Amino acid sequence: MAKKKELLSEDTIIVFGKIPVGEYRKFFIQSIGEEIVAGAEDMNFQSWLFTQGGKTLKEATEEYFHPLGHKTMDEFLTERRFDTVSKQDKEFIMAFDKEINELGYDFGGAIYAGHSWGSKQMIIYGKTGTKNRQCASRIWIKDESILFQIYFTKIDAHRQYIETAPAYIKEVFTGYNNNNICKSCRDKCGPKEYTIDGRFYSICRDAPFWFDKPSIEKVPDYMGLLKEFYLKSKKKTI
C-alpha cells in the first residue's frame, strides 16, 4: 500500500517552481478549510499564493486570518522575507515608490513572487485607476541585490532627451549591440528600432532596459525619464 504523502510543514517557505501549487493548496485546505481563498479581493488561490512568495506557510496563514489591511511599501520591507535586502536598496525602493506615486503609478498593494532573472520577489508599478494597470516599471528582488527596469516604447520620439541625459541613463539605450535582434523569435517579434547619436539600434521587443546599480541619488533622473516617456508628449500612459 502506497504511503500517504505528508502535508507541507508550516515552516515551509513559499517558493514557486520548487513545490507544486497543489501541495500548497492541500496545506491551506486543511488550515483554512477552503480550496479557493475567499475574501482575497476576488483572487483565485494561485493568484493569492503568488502574492505570498517568500513567506512561510505559517506567516501566510496568520495574515489570512488577521489581515493588516493595505500596507505601505515601508511596511512591506520590514517583513522577514526582505531581511537580505540591503539598507541602500530598501532606501532606493522606498524613495522610488514615493516619487512614482506622484505620477499616478503604484505597486497595487502587493509584492509578488519572482519568476525571472533569478529574483525571489517582484514589485510591479502600474497606472492607478485603470483595469489593465499597464506596467511602467518593475523592481526585481534577488537574495542580496535588486534589478531595476523601466519599459519604453517609441524611443525615437525622445531622442533629444536621451542624447543629453546623464551617462548612466543614456547607456541603457546604447548598451545593446547594433542589430541585436532576438534570434529565438527570428526577427518576428516586431523589434524596437531607434537612433541615438546617429547610430541605429534594432533590438528585440522584449529586451529589458536595466538600470545598473540603482540608488536613491539617481531617483530624480529616473523620474525625469519616466515623465519624459509617460507624461510629456501623450498626457496619458503608453
Summary of the structure (lengths in Angstrom):
residues: 238
radius of gyration: 20.5
end to end distance: 58.9
largest distance: 72.5
contacts: 616
relative contact order: 0.11
helix: 35%
strand: 16%
